[in-house]
Amino acid sequence: MIRISVLYPNEAGKKFDHAYYKDKHMPLVFQRLKPFGMIRYEVDKGVAGGAPGAPAPFVGACHLYFNTLPEFQKGMGQHGQELMADIPNYTNIGPQIQISEIVS
Amino acid sequence: MIRISVLYPNEAGKKFDHAYYKDKHMPLVFQRLKPFGMIRYEVDKGVAGGAPGAPAPFVGACHLYFNTLPEFQKGMGQHGQELMADIPNYTNIGPQIQISEIVS
């Protein structure tokens, strides 16, 4: 299975609207990409880093699960523009995108 | 639910033994932390970044699921030293640790 992680670095002075992300953006992503094979998703709110008192490296993140990468790519080819255009509604942080194979 | 993500940056010239990580290290982590409340885990092998041709930001990663953060902290208090001592067996990369609340 494939995981697409979208990770928003915890940068000083930037905004991130967790409620909009969870209640509006991510349901829209799932609605658009489910017909292309998106299985499910998880939404993270950063709490802490590893060392005592350390801040979370990422303020927010999501994980999208697909059986194959081309499914995600086809879905984004169709709906990526609309989904990207919604980002400024919840953040001005540029995300890191990690595509992984879930091996265990 | 709480996710602890351990993310290994994709750094040039460093080693990462995916087989050892998946077959030895992560089963040891689960064996040690399950009695403290660890529910399950997922292991990632980095495939790509978001832009066409971009490398994965992280060569490997894992995600540990707990109901509460103190469960993880208690388990690491008991077994952290042993688990950390196993890291050089598969990598010389210093991981980023992200603790998140799974909100959706």
N, CA and C atoms of all chains as a GROMACS GRO file, in nm:
protein
  624
    1MET      N    1   0.084  -0.119   0.000
    1MET     CA    2   0.000   0.000   0.000
    1MET      C    3   0.088   0.125   0.000
    2ILE      N    4   0.032   0.233  -0.050
    2ILE     CA    5   0.106   0.359  -0.063
    2ILE      C    6   0.051   0.461   0.036
    3ARG      N    7   0.142   0.532   0.103
    3ARG     CA    8   0.102   0.644   0.188
    3ARG      C    9   0.156   0.772   0.126
    4ILE      N   10   0.069   0.869   0.109
    4ILE     CA   11   0.114   1.004   0.076
    4ILE      C   12   0.097   1.087   0.203
    5SER      N   13   0.211   1.133   0.255
    5SER     CA   14   0.209   1.220   0.374
    5SER      C   15   0.229   1.363   0.329
    6VAL      N   16   0.145   1.452   0.379
    6VAL     CA   17   0.160   1.595   0.353
    6VAL      C   18   0.188   1.659   0.489
    7LEU      N   19   0.309   1.715   0.502
    7LEU     CA   20   0.360   1.758   0.633
    7LEU      C   21   0.384   1.908   0.631
    8TYR      N   22   0.323   1.980   0.723
    8TYR     CA   23   0.335   2.125   0.729
    8TYR      C   24   0.433   2.165   0.838
    9PRO      N   25   0.554   2.211   0.801
    9PRO     CA   26   0.654   2.248   0.903
    9PRO      C   27   0.602   2.356   0.998
   10ASN      N   28   0.641   2.340   1.123
   10ASN     CA   29   0.598   2.428   1.232
   10ASN      C   30   0.682   2.557   1.228
   11GLU      N   31   0.640   2.653   1.145
   11GLU     CA   32   0.719   2.774   1.125
   11GLU      C   33   0.660   2.891   1.201
   12ALA      N   34   0.748   2.968   1.266
   12ALA     CA   35   0.705   3.083   1.347
   12ALA      C   36   0.632   3.185   1.260
   13GLY      N   37   0.524   3.239   1.312
   13GLY     CA   38   0.454   3.347   1.244
   13GLY      C   39   0.362   3.304   1.132
   14LYS      N   40   0.351   3.171   1.107
   14LYS     CA   41   0.263   3.123   1.001
   14LYS      C   42   0.129   3.080   1.062
   15LYS      N   43   0.028   3.070   0.977
   15LYS     CA   44  -0.106   3.029   1.025
   15LYS      C   45  -0.137   2.886   0.982
   16PHE      N   46  -0.216   2.818   1.064
   16PHE     CA   47  -0.267   2.686   1.026
   16PHE      C   48  -0.400   2.665   1.097
   17ASP      N   49  -0.508   2.658   1.019
   17ASP     CA   50  -0.643   2.645   1.075
   17ASP      C   51  -0.680   2.496   1.080
   18HIS      N   52  -0.658   2.436   1.197
   18HIS     CA   53  -0.680   2.292   1.212
   18HIS      C   54  -0.826   2.252   1.186
   19ALA      N   55  -0.919   2.337   1.228
   19ALA     CA   56  -1.061   2.303   1.210
   19ALA      C   57  -1.097   2.300   1.061
   20TYR      N   58  -1.054   2.401   0.986
   20TYR     CA   59  -1.082   2.403   0.842
   20TYR      C   60  -1.017   2.283   0.773
   21TYR      N   61  -0.894   2.255   0.814
   21TYR     CA   62  -0.819   2.145   0.752
   21TYR      C   63  -0.893   2.013   0.771
   22LYS      N   64  -0.937   1.988   0.895
   22LYS     CA   65  -1.002   1.861   0.930
   22LYS      C   66  -1.146   1.854   0.876
   23ASP      N   67  -1.219   1.965   0.887
   23ASP     CA   68  -1.363   1.961   0.858
   23ASP      C   69  -1.399   1.997   0.714
   24LYS      N   70  -1.310   2.071   0.645
   24LYS     CA   71  -1.342   2.114   0.509
   24LYS      C   72  -1.243   2.058   0.406
   25HIS      N   73  -1.115   2.086   0.428
   25HIS     CA   74  -1.018   2.050   0.323
   25HIS      C   75  -1.006   1.900   0.304
   26MET      N   76  -0.984   1.827   0.413
   26MET     CA   77  -0.959   1.684   0.399
   26MET      C   78  -1.082   1.607   0.349
   27PRO      N   79  -1.203   1.640   0.395
   27PRO     CA   80  -1.320   1.574   0.334
   27PRO      C   81  -1.332   1.603   0.184
   28LEU      N   82  -1.293   1.725   0.142
   28LEU     CA   83  -1.294   1.756  -0.002
   28LEU      C   84  -1.193   1.669  -0.077
   29VAL      N   85  -1.072   1.656  -0.019
   29VAL     CA   86  -0.970   1.571  -0.081
   29VAL      C   87  -1.023   1.429  -0.098
   30PHE      N   88  -1.085   1.376   0.006
   30PHE     CA   89  -1.134   1.238   0.001
   30PHE      C   90  -1.247   1.224  -0.102
   31GLN      N   91  -1.335   1.323  -0.104
   31GLN     CA   92  -1.447   1.320  -0.200
   31GLN      C   93  -1.396   1.317  -0.345
   32ARG      N   94  -1.291   1.396  -0.371
   32ARG     CA   95  -1.240   1.405  -0.508
   32ARG      C   96  -1.156   1.283  -0.547
   33LEU      N   97  -1.080   1.227  -0.450
   33LEU     CA   98  -0.982   1.123  -0.484
   33LEU      C   99  -1.034   0.981  -0.459
   34LYS      N  100  -1.143   0.968  -0.385
   34LYS     CA  101  -1.199   0.834  -0.360
   34LYS      C  102  -1.233   0.761  -0.490
   35PRO      N  103  -1.293   0.829  -0.588
   35PRO     CA  104  -1.323   0.759  -0.714
   35PRO      C  105  -1.198   0.709  -0.788
   36PHE      N  106  -1.081   0.761  -0.751
   36PHE     CA  107  -0.956   0.719  -0.816
   36PHE      C  108  -0.884   0.610  -0.736
   37GLY      N  109  -0.940   0.571  -0.620
   37GLY     CA  110  -0.880   0.462  -0.543
   37GLY      C  111  -0.830   0.500  -0.405
   38MET      N  112  -0.856   0.624  -0.361
   38MET     CA  113  -0.815   0.661  -0.225
   38MET      C  114  -0.896   0.580  -0.125
   39ILE      N  115  -0.826   0.510  -0.034
   39ILE     CA  116  -0.890   0.416   0.057
   39ILE      C  117  -0.938   0.485   0.184
   40ARG      N  118  -0.850   0.564   0.243
   40ARG     CA  119  -0.883   0.634   0.368
   40ARG      C  120  -0.777   0.739   0.394
   41TYR      N  121  -0.796   0.816   0.500
   41TYR     CA  122  -0.695   0.916   0.538
   41TYR      C  123  -0.696   0.935   0.688
   42GLU      N  124  -0.586   0.994   0.736
   42GLU     CA  125  -0.575   1.032   0.877
   42GLU      C  126  -0.524   1.175   0.881
   43VAL      N  127  -0.571   1.250   0.980
   43VAL     CA  128  -0.532   1.390   0.996
   43VAL      C  129  -0.464   1.407   1.131
   44ASP      N  130  -0.346   1.470   1.130
   44ASP     CA  131  -0.266   1.489   1.252
   44ASP      C  132  -0.263   1.636   1.293
   45LYS      N  133  -0.269   1.656   1.424
   45LYS     CA  134  -0.242   1.787   1.484
   45LYS      C  135  -0.115   1.773   1.566
   46GLY      N  136  -0.010   1.848   1.532
   46GLY     CA  137   0.118   1.835   1.602
   46GLY      C  138   0.106   1.869   1.749
   47VAL      N  139   0.166   1.786   1.834
   47VAL     CA  140   0.159   1.804   1.978
   47VAL      C  141   0.296   1.837   2.037
   48ALA      N  142   0.399   1.763   1.996
   48ALA     CA  143   0.531   1.778   2.058
   48ALA      C  144   0.636   1.712   1.971
   49GLY      N  145   0.761   1.742   2.003
   49GLY     CA  146   0.874   1.672   1.942
   49GLY      C  147   0.920   1.560   2.032
   50GLY      N  148   1.037   1.506   2.003
   50GLY     CA  149   1.084   1.391   2.078
   50GLY      C  150   1.148   1.427   2.211
   51ALA      N  151   1.226   1.534   2.214
   51ALA     CA  152   1.293   1.573   2.338
   51ALA      C  153   1.194   1.642   2.431
   52PRO      N  154   1.216   1.634   2.563
   52PRO     CA  155   1.125   1.701   2.657
   52PRO      C  156   1.117   1.850   2.629
   53GLY      N  157   0.995   1.900   2.612
   53GLY     CA  158   0.974   2.042   2.586
   53GLY      C  159   0.995   2.086   2.442
   54ALA      N  160   1.039   1.995   2.355
   54ALA     CA  161   1.062   2.030   2.215
   54ALA      C  162   0.929   2.048   2.142
   55PRO      N  163   0.920   2.149   2.054
   55PRO     CA  164   0.797   2.167   1.976
   55PRO      C  165   0.786   2.059   1.868
   56ALA      N  166   0.664   2.036   1.821
   56ALA     CA  167   0.642   1.942   1.711
   56ALA      C  168   0.712   1.995   1.586
   57PRO      N  169   0.787   1.912   1.514
   57PRO     CA  170   0.847   1.958   1.388
   57PRO      C  171   0.742   2.003   1.285
   58PHE      N  172   0.622   1.941   1.293
   58PHE     CA  173   0.516   1.974   1.198
   58PHE      C  174   0.389   2.014   1.273
   59VAL      N  175   0.331   2.127   1.235
   59VAL     CA  176   0.212   2.178   1.304
   59VAL      C  177   0.090   2.094   1.270
   60GLY      N  178   0.088   2.039   1.148
   60GLY     CA  179  -0.023   1.955   1.104
   60GLY      C  180   0.024   1.866   0.991
   61ALA      N  181  -0.053   1.762   0.965
   61ALA     CA  182  -0.015   1.668   0.859
   61ALA      C  183  -0.137   1.585   0.822
   62CYS      N  184  -0.130   1.522   0.705
   62CYS     CA  185  -0.229   1.420   0.672
   62CYS      C  186  -0.158   1.305   0.603
   63HIS      N  187  -0.225   1.192   0.603
   63HIS     CA  188  -0.175   1.070   0.540
   63HIS      C  189  -0.287   1.012   0.455
   64LEU      N  190  -0.261   0.999   0.326
   64LEU     CA  191  -0.359   0.943   0.232
   64LEU      C  192  -0.315   0.802   0.194
   65TYR      N  193  -0.407   0.709   0.194
   65TYR     CA  194  -0.375   0.569   0.163
   65TYR      C  195  -0.436   0.528   0.030
   66PHE      N  196  -0.350   0.476  -0.057
   66PHE     CA  197  -0.391   0.423  -0.188
   66PHE      C  198  -0.328   0.285  -0.206
   67ASN      N  199  -0.387   0.204  -0.291
   67ASN     CA  200  -0.322   0.078  -0.325
   67ASN      C  201  -0.201   0.099  -0.415
   68THR      N  202  -0.209   0.194  -0.507
   68THR     CA  203  -0.097   0.219  -0.599
   68THR      C  204  -0.078   0.370  -0.618
   69LEU      N  205   0.045   0.408  -0.652
   69LEU     CA  206   0.077   0.549  -0.673
   69LEU      C  207   0.007   0.608  -0.796
   70PRO      N  208  -0.002   0.533  -0.908
   70PRO     CA  209  -0.070   0.592  -1.026
   70PRO      C  210  -0.214   0.634  -0.998
   71GLU      N  211  -0.281   0.565  -0.903
   71GLU     CA  212  -0.418   0.606  -0.868
   71GLU      C  213  -0.418   0.749  -0.813
   72PHE      N  214  -0.324   0.775  -0.720
   72PHE     CA  215  -0.311   0.910  -0.663
   72PHE      C  216  -0.278   1.011  -0.773
   73GLN      N  217  -0.184   0.973  -0.860
   73GLN     CA  218  -0.140   1.067  -0.964
   73GLN      C  219  -0.253   1.100  -1.061
   74LYS      N  220  -0.332   0.998  -1.097
   74LYS     CA  221  -0.445   1.023  -1.186
   74LYS      C  222  -0.547   1.116  -1.122
   75GLY      N  223  -0.574   1.091  -0.994
   75GLY     CA  224  -0.670   1.175  -0.921
   75GLY      C  225  -0.623   1.319  -0.913
   76MET      N  226  -0.492   1.336  -0.887
   76MET     CA  227  -0.439   1.472  -0.876
   76MET      C  228  -0.436   1.539  -1.013
   77GLY      N  229  -0.412   1.460  -1.117
   77GLY     CA  230  -0.417   1.516  -1.252
   77GLY      C  231  -0.553   1.576  -1.282
   78GLN      N  232  -0.655   1.512  -1.229
   78GLN     CA  233  -0.792   1.558  -1.254
   78GLN      C  234  -0.832   1.672  -1.160
   79HIS      N  235  -0.797   1.657  -1.031
   79HIS     CA  236  -0.851   1.749  -0.930
   79HIS      C  237  -0.745   1.827  -0.852
   80GLY      N  238  -0.617   1.808  -0.887
   80GLY     CA  239  -0.511   1.873  -0.811
   80GLY      C  240  -0.523   2.025  -0.805
   81GLN      N  241  -0.560   2.083  -0.917
   81GLN     CA  242  -0.567   2.229  -0.922
   81GLN      C  243  -0.669   2.283  -0.821
   82GLU      N  244  -0.787   2.219  -0.816
   82GLU     CA  245  -0.890   2.262  -0.722
   82GLU      C  246  -0.843   2.242  -0.578
   83LEU      N  247  -0.779   2.128  -0.550
   83LEU     CA  248  -0.737   2.096  -0.413
   83LEU      C  249  -0.626   2.192  -0.368
   84MET      N  250  -0.531   2.220  -0.455
   84MET     CA  251  -0.423   2.313  -0.421
   84MET      C  252  -0.478   2.454  -0.398
   85ALA      N  253  -0.580   2.491  -0.474
   85ALA     CA  254  -0.636   2.626  -0.461
   85ALA      C  255  -0.704   2.645  -0.326
   86ASP      N  256  -0.737   2.536  -0.259
   86ASP     CA  257  -0.802   2.546  -0.127
   86ASP      C  258  -0.702   2.566  -0.013
   87ILE      N  259  -0.574   2.542  -0.039
   87ILE     CA  260  -0.472   2.548   0.068
   87ILE      C  261  -0.468   2.685   0.138
   88PRO      N  262  -0.468   2.797   0.064
   88PRO     CA  263  -0.461   2.927   0.133
   88PRO      C  264  -0.577   2.951   0.230
   89ASN      N  265  -0.684   2.873   0.219
   89ASN     CA  266  -0.795   2.888   0.314
   89ASN      C  267  -0.760   2.840   0.454
   90TYR      N  268  -0.653   2.761   0.469
   90TYR     CA  269  -0.617   2.716   0.605
   90TYR      C  270  -0.472   2.740   0.642
   91THR      N  271  -0.385   2.764   0.544
   91THR     CA  272  -0.244   2.785   0.583
   91THR      C  273  -0.168   2.864   0.479
   92ASN      N  274  -0.059   2.924   0.524
   92ASN     CA  275   0.038   2.986   0.433
   92ASN      C  276   0.174   2.916   0.444
   93ILE      N  277   0.170   2.793   0.492
   93ILE     CA  278   0.292   2.712   0.503
   93ILE      C  279   0.305   2.622   0.379
   94GLY      N  280   0.423   2.616   0.322
   94GLY     CA  281   0.449   2.525   0.210
   94GLY      C  282   0.475   2.385   0.264
   95PRO      N  283   0.394   2.286   0.227
   95PRO     CA  284   0.410   2.152   0.284
   95PRO      C  285   0.525   2.073   0.222
   96GLN      N  286   0.577   1.979   0.300
   96GLN     CA  287   0.665   1.874   0.249
   96GLN      C  288   0.578   1.756   0.209
   97ILE      N  289   0.607   1.695   0.094
   97ILE     CA  290   0.528   1.580   0.051
   97ILE      C  291   0.618   1.457   0.046
   98GLN      N  292   0.572   1.354   0.115
   98GLN     CA  293   0.648   1.228   0.123
   98GLN      C  294   0.560   1.116   0.067
   99ILE      N  295   0.610   1.046  -0.035
   99ILE     CA  296   0.540   0.931  -0.088
   99ILE      C  297   0.615   0.807  -0.044
  100SER      N  298   0.545   0.715   0.025
  100SER     CA  299   0.610   0.597   0.081
  100SER      C  300   0.534   0.472   0.044
  101GLU      N  301   0.608   0.363   0.039
  101GLU     CA  302   0.547   0.231   0.035
  101GLU      C  303   0.534   0.183   0.180
  102ILE      N  304   0.416   0.139   0.220
  102ILE     CA  305   0.397   0.085   0.354
  102ILE      C  306   0.440  -0.062   0.348
  103VAL      N  307   0.554  -0.092   0.413
  103VAL     CA  308   0.613  -0.225   0.397
  103VAL      C  309   0.579  -0.317   0.515
  104SER      N  310   0.518  -0.263   0.617
  104SER     CA  311   0.482  -0.344   0.734
  104SER      C  312   0.382  -0.267   0.819
  105MET      N  313  -0.660   0.949   1.950
  105MET     CA  314  -0.545   0.858   1.943
  105MET      C  315  -0.417   0.937   1.913
  106ILE      N  316  -0.305   0.882   1.956
  106ILE     CA  317  -0.176   0.949   1.941
  106ILE      C  318  -0.092   0.873   1.838
  107ARG      N  319  -0.027   0.950   1.749
  107ARG     CA  320   0.069   0.892   1.656
  107ARG      C  321   0.207   0.945   1.692
  108ILE      N  322   0.302   0.856   1.708
  108ILE     CA  323   0.442   0.896   1.715
  108ILE      C  324   0.504   0.858   1.582
  109SER      N  325   0.548   0.959   1.508
  109SER     CA  326   0.617   0.935   1.380
  109SER      C  327   0.766   0.952   1.402
  110VAL      N  328   0.843   0.856   1.352
  110VAL     CA  329   0.989   0.865   1.356
  110VAL      C  330   1.034   0.870   1.210
  111LEU      N  331   1.092   0.984   1.172
  111LEU     CA  332   1.118   1.014   1.031
  111LEU      C  333   1.268   1.029   1.010
  112TYR      N  334   1.324   0.952   0.917
  112TYR     CA  335   1.467   0.952   0.890
  112TYR      C  336   1.495   1.032   0.763
  113PRO      N  337   1.552   1.153   0.777
  113PRO     CA  338   1.578   1.236   0.658
  113PRO      C  339   1.668   1.164   0.556
  114ASN      N  340   1.637   1.187   0.431
  114ASN     CA  341   1.706   1.125   0.319
  114ASN      C  342   1.837   1.199   0.293
  115GLU      N  343   1.942   1.165   0.366
  115GLU     CA  344   2.069   1.238   0.359
  115GLU      C  345   2.172   1.161   0.278
  116ALA      N  346   2.242   1.234   0.190
  116ALA     CA  347   2.342   1.172   0.102
  116ALA      C  348   2.451   1.105   0.184
  117GLY      N  349   2.493   0.988   0.141
  117GLY     CA  350   2.606   0.920   0.203
  117GLY      C  351   2.576   0.849   0.333
  118LYS      N  352   2.448   0.850   0.376
  118LYS     CA  353   2.412   0.780   0.498
  118LYS      C  354   2.354   0.642   0.464
  119LYS      N  355   2.352   0.554   0.564
  119LYS     CA  356   2.298   0.419   0.541
  119LYS      C  357   2.161   0.403   0.607
  120PHE      N  358   2.078   0.317   0.548
  120PHE     CA  359   1.951   0.281   0.610
  120PHE      C  360   1.915   0.141   0.562
  121ASP      N  361   1.914   0.046   0.656
  121ASP     CA  362   1.887  -0.094   0.623
  121ASP      C  363   1.738  -0.123   0.643
  122HIS      N  364   1.661  -0.113   0.532
  122HIS     CA  365   1.516  -0.127   0.540
  122HIS      C  366   1.474  -0.265   0.592
  123ALA      N  367   1.547  -0.369   0.553
  123ALA     CA  368   1.511  -0.505   0.596
  123ALA      C  369   1.528  -0.520   0.747
  124TYR      N  370   1.640  -0.473   0.800
  124TYR     CA  371   1.661  -0.482   0.945
  124TYR      C  372   1.554  -0.400   1.018
  125TYR      N  373   1.528  -0.283   0.966
  125TYR     CA  374   1.430  -0.193   1.031
  125TYR      C  375   1.293  -0.260   1.042
  126LYS      N  376   1.249  -0.318   0.931
  126LYS     CA  377   1.116  -0.379   0.922
  126LYS      C  378   1.110  -0.514   0.997
  127ASP      N  379   1.215  -0.595   0.981
  127ASP     CA  380   1.208  -0.734   1.030
  127ASP      C  381   1.263  -0.751   1.172
  128LYS      N  382   1.350  -0.660   1.216
  128LYS     CA  383   1.412  -0.675   1.348
  128LYS      C  384   1.375  -0.560   1.442
  129HIS      N  385   1.405  -0.437   1.400
  129HIS     CA  386   1.390  -0.325   1.493
  129HIS      C  387   1.243  -0.301   1.530
  130MET      N  388   1.158  -0.290   1.430
  130MET     CA  389   1.019  -0.254   1.460
  130MET      C  390   0.944  -0.363   1.537
  131PRO      N  391   0.966  -0.492   1.504
  131PRO     CA  392   0.904  -0.595   1.589
  131PRO      C  393   0.954  -0.588   1.734
  132LEU      N  394   1.082  -0.552   1.756
  132LEU     CA  395   1.134  -0.536   1.892
  132LEU      C  396   1.063  -0.419   1.963
  133VAL      N  397   1.046  -0.308   1.890
  133VAL     CA  398   0.976  -0.192   1.948
  133VAL      C  399   0.836  -0.233   1.991
  134PHE      N  400   0.766  -0.305   1.904
  134PHE     CA  401   0.628  -0.344   1.936
  134PHE      C  402   0.624  -0.440   2.055
  135GLN      N  403   0.718  -0.534   2.056
  135GLN     CA  404   0.724  -0.631   2.167
  135GLN      C  405   0.743  -0.559   2.301
  136ARG      N  406   0.831  -0.459   2.302
  136ARG     CA  407   0.862  -0.389   2.426
  136ARG      C  408   0.750  -0.293   2.469
  137LEU      N  409   0.685  -0.228   2.372
  137LEU     CA  410   0.591  -0.120   2.405
  137LEU      C  411   0.445  -0.165   2.407
  138LYS      N  412   0.417  -0.282   2.351
  138LYS     CA  413   0.278  -0.332   2.354
  138LYS      C  414   0.223  -0.343   2.496
  139PRO      N  415   0.302  -0.394   2.591
  139PRO     CA  416   0.249  -0.402   2.729
  139PRO      C  417   0.216  -0.266   2.789
  140PHE      N  418   0.267  -0.157   2.729
  140PHE     CA  419   0.240  -0.022   2.781
  140PHE      C  420   0.125   0.045   2.706
  141GLY      N  421   0.068  -0.023   2.607
  141GLY     CA  422  -0.048   0.034   2.538
  141GLY      C  423  -0.029   0.060   2.390
  142MET      N  424   0.085   0.020   2.334
  142MET     CA  425   0.103   0.040   2.190
  142MET      C  426   0.004  -0.048   2.114
  143ILE      N  427  -0.072   0.013   2.024
  143ILE     CA  428  -0.182  -0.056   1.957
  143ILE      C  429  -0.134  -0.126   1.830
  144ARG      N  430  -0.060  -0.051   1.748
  144ARG     CA  431  -0.011  -0.106   1.622
  144ARG      C  432   0.095  -0.011   1.566
  145TYR      N  433   0.154  -0.049   1.455
  145TYR     CA  434   0.252   0.038   1.391
  145TYR      C  435   0.250   0.016   1.241
  146GLU      N  436   0.305   0.114   1.169
  146GLU     CA  437   0.323   0.104   1.025
  146GLU      C  438   0.466   0.145   0.993
  147VAL      N  439   0.524   0.080   0.893
  147VAL     CA  440   0.662   0.108   0.854
  147VAL      C  441   0.662   0.156   0.709
  148ASP      N  442   0.731   0.267   0.685
  148ASP     CA  443   0.735   0.328   0.552
  148ASP      C  444   0.874   0.316   0.490
  149LYS      N  445   0.874   0.292   0.361
  149LYS     CA  446   0.996   0.302   0.281
  149LYS      C  447   0.976   0.418   0.183
  150GLY      N  448   1.061   0.520   0.190
  150GLY     CA  449   1.044   0.638   0.106
  150GLY      C  450   1.055   0.604  -0.042
  151VAL      N  451   0.964   0.658  -0.122
  151VAL     CA  452   0.960   0.630  -0.266
  151VAL      C  453   0.989   0.756  -0.348
  152ALA      N  454   0.928   0.866  -0.312
  152ALA     CA  455   0.940   0.988  -0.392
  152ALA      C  456   0.892   1.108  -0.314
  153GLY      N  457   0.922   1.225  -0.368
  153GLY     CA  458   0.868   1.348  -0.315
  153GLY      C  459   0.745   1.390  -0.395
  154GLY      N  460   0.701   1.512  -0.375
  154GLY     CA  461   0.578   1.555  -0.439
  154GLY      C  462   0.598   1.598  -0.584
  155ALA      N  463   0.707   1.669  -0.613
  155ALA     CA  464   0.731   1.717  -0.749
  155ALA      C  465   0.783   1.602  -0.836
  156PRO      N  466   0.755   1.606  -0.967
  156PRO     CA  467   0.803   1.500  -1.056
  156PRO      C  468   0.955   1.485  -1.047
  157GLY      N  469   1.002   1.365  -1.018
  157GLY     CA  470   1.145   1.338  -1.010
  157GLY      C  471   1.209   1.375  -0.877
  158ALA      N  472   1.135   1.435  -0.787
  158ALA     CA  473   1.191   1.476  -0.657
  158ALA      C  474   1.214   1.354  -0.569
  159PRO      N  475   1.326   1.350  -0.495
  159PRO     CA  476   1.350   1.239  -0.404
  159PRO      C  477   1.257   1.249  -0.282
  160ALA      N  478   1.235   1.135  -0.215
  160ALA     CA  479   1.158   1.135  -0.091
  160ALA      C  480   1.232   1.217   0.014
  161PRO      N  481   1.163   1.305   0.086
  161PRO     CA  482   1.230   1.379   0.194
  161PRO      C  483   1.284   1.286   0.303
  162PHE      N  484   1.217   1.170   0.322
  162PHE     CA  485   1.257   1.077   0.426
  162PHE      C  486   1.281   0.938   0.364
  163VAL      N  487   1.396   0.879   0.394
  163VAL     CA  488   1.430   0.749   0.336
  163VAL      C  489   1.346   0.638   0.399
  164GLY      N  490   1.311   0.657   0.526
  164GLY     CA  491   1.228   0.560   0.596
  164GLY      C  492   1.158   0.627   0.713
  165ALA      N  493   1.056   0.560   0.765
  165ALA     CA  494   0.980   0.618   0.876
  165ALA      C  495   0.897   0.508   0.942
  166CYS      N  496   0.854   0.534   1.063
  166CYS     CA  497   0.752   0.448   1.123
  166CYS      C  498   0.652   0.535   1.196
  167HIS      N  499   0.536   0.476   1.221
  167HIS     CA  500   0.427   0.542   1.293
  167HIS      C  501   0.377   0.447   1.400
  168LEU      N  502   0.385   0.491   1.525
  168LEU     CA  503   0.338   0.410   1.639
  168LEU      C  504   0.206   0.469   1.688
  169TYR      N  505   0.109   0.383   1.714
  169TYR     CA  506  -0.022   0.428   1.758
  169TYR      C  507  -0.046   0.389   1.905
  170PHE      N  508  -0.081   0.489   1.984
  170PHE     CA  509  -0.117   0.470   2.125
  170PHE      C  510  -0.248   0.543   2.152
  171ASN      N  511  -0.319   0.501   2.257
  171ASN     CA  512  -0.435   0.579   2.297
  171ASN      C  513  -0.395   0.710   2.364
  172THR      N  514  -0.289   0.708   2.444
  172THR     CA  515  -0.246   0.829   2.514
  172THR      C  516  -0.094   0.841   2.510
  173LEU      N  517  -0.046   0.965   2.519
  173LEU     CA  518   0.098   0.991   2.516
  173LEU      C  519   0.171   0.935   2.639
  174PRO      N  520   0.115   0.945   2.761
  174PRO     CA  521   0.186   0.890   2.878
  174PRO      C  522   0.216   0.740   2.865
  175GLU      N  523   0.132   0.667   2.793
  175GLU     CA  524   0.162   0.523   2.771
  175GLU      C  525   0.295   0.508   2.698
  176PHE      N  526   0.312   0.584   2.589
  176PHE     CA  527   0.438   0.581   2.514
  176PHE      C  528   0.554   0.623   2.603
  177GLN      N  529   0.534   0.730   2.679
  177GLN     CA  530   0.643   0.782   2.762
  177GLN      C  531   0.684   0.682   2.870
  178LYS      N  532   0.586   0.614   2.930
  178LYS     CA  533   0.618   0.511   3.030
  178LYS      C  534   0.697   0.397   2.968
  179GLY      N  535   0.652   0.353   2.852
  179GLY     CA  536   0.720   0.244   2.783
  179GLY      C  537   0.864   0.280   2.748
  180MET      N  538   0.883   0.405   2.701
  180MET     CA  539   1.018   0.447   2.664
  180MET      C  540   1.105   0.465   2.789
  181GLY      N  541   1.043   0.507   2.899
  181GLY     CA  542   1.118   0.518   3.024
  181GLY      C  543   1.175   0.383   3.066
  182GLN      N  544   1.097   0.279   3.037
  182GLN     CA  545   1.140   0.143   3.074
  182GLN      C  546   1.237   0.084   2.971
  183HIS      N  547   1.208   0.102   2.842
  183HIS     CA  548   1.281   0.029   2.737
  183HIS      C  549   1.352   0.119   2.636
  184GLY      N  550   1.345   0.250   2.655
  184GLY     CA  551   1.402   0.343   2.558
  184GLY      C  552   1.551   0.319   2.533
  185GLN      N  553   1.624   0.294   2.638
  185GLN     CA  554   1.768   0.278   2.625
  185GLN      C  555   1.802   0.160   2.533
  186GLU      N  556   1.732   0.048   2.554
  186GLU     CA  557   1.756  -0.070   2.470
  186GLU      C  558   1.717  -0.042   2.324
  187LEU      N  559   1.604   0.025   2.306
  187LEU     CA  560   1.556   0.050   2.169
  187LEU      C  561   1.647   0.149   2.095
  188MET      N  562   1.693   0.251   2.164
  188MET     CA  563   1.784   0.347   2.102
  188MET      C  564   1.918   0.281   2.067
  189ALA      N  565   1.961   0.190   2.152
  189ALA     CA  566   2.090   0.123   2.130
  189ALA      C  567   2.088   0.036   2.005
  190ASP      N  568   1.967   0.001   1.957
  190ASP     CA  569   1.955  -0.083   1.837
  190ASP      C  570   1.963   0.000   1.708
  191ILE      N  571   1.948   0.131   1.718
  191ILE     CA  572   1.943   0.217   1.598
  191ILE      C  573   2.068   0.204   1.510
  192PRO      N  574   2.191   0.206   1.567
  192PRO     CA  575   2.310   0.194   1.481
  192PRO      C  576   2.314   0.065   1.399
  193ASN      N  577   2.234  -0.034   1.435
  193ASN     CA  578   2.230  -0.158   1.357
  193ASN      C  579   2.163  -0.139   1.221
  194TYR      N  580   2.087  -0.029   1.201
  194TYR     CA  581   2.024  -0.011   1.070
  194TYR      C  582   2.050   0.127   1.008
  195THR      N  583   2.090   0.225   1.089
  195THR     CA  584   2.112   0.356   1.027
  195THR      C  585   2.209   0.442   1.108
  196ASN      N  586   2.269   0.539   1.039
  196ASN     CA  587   2.347   0.643   1.106
  196ASN      C  588   2.282   0.781   1.085
  197ILE      N  589   2.152   0.779   1.057
  197ILE     CA  590   2.076   0.904   1.038
  197ILE      C  591   2.006   0.939   1.171
  198GLY      N  592   2.014   1.062   1.209
  198GLY     CA  593   1.941   1.110   1.327
  198GLY      C  594   1.797   1.138   1.290
  199PRO      N  595   1.700   1.069   1.353
  199PRO     CA  596   1.560   1.086   1.312
  199PRO      C  597   1.497   1.213   1.367
  200GLN      N  598   1.394   1.259   1.296
  200GLN     CA  599   1.302   1.361   1.348
  200GLN      C  600   1.187   1.288   1.416
  201ILE      N  601   1.145   1.336   1.532
  201ILE     CA  602   1.034   1.271   1.601
  201ILE      C  603   0.917   1.368   1.610
  202GLN      N  604   0.803   1.321   1.564
  202GLN     CA  605   0.680   1.402   1.562
  202GLN      C  606   0.574   1.330   1.644
  203ILE      N  607   0.523   1.398   1.746
  203ILE     CA  608   0.412   1.342   1.824
  203ILE      C  609   0.287   1.421   1.787
  204SER      N  610   0.185   1.348   1.742
  204SER     CA  611   0.062   1.413   1.693
  204SER      C  612  -0.061   1.350   1.757
  205GLU      N  613  -0.164   1.431   1.767
  205GLU     CA  614  -0.297   1.380   1.797
  205GLU      C  615  -0.365   1.351   1.664
  206ILE      N  616  -0.420   1.230   1.648
  206ILE     CA  617  -0.493   1.198   1.526
  206ILE      C  618  -0.635   1.250   1.545
  207VAL      N  619  -0.670   1.357   1.470
  207VAL     CA  620  -0.796   1.426   1.494
  207VAL      C  621  -0.906   1.382   1.398
  208SER      N  622  -0.869   1.304   1.298
  208SER     CA  623  -0.969   1.258   1.200
  208SER      C  624  -0.910   1.144   1.119
   0.00000   0.00000   0.00000
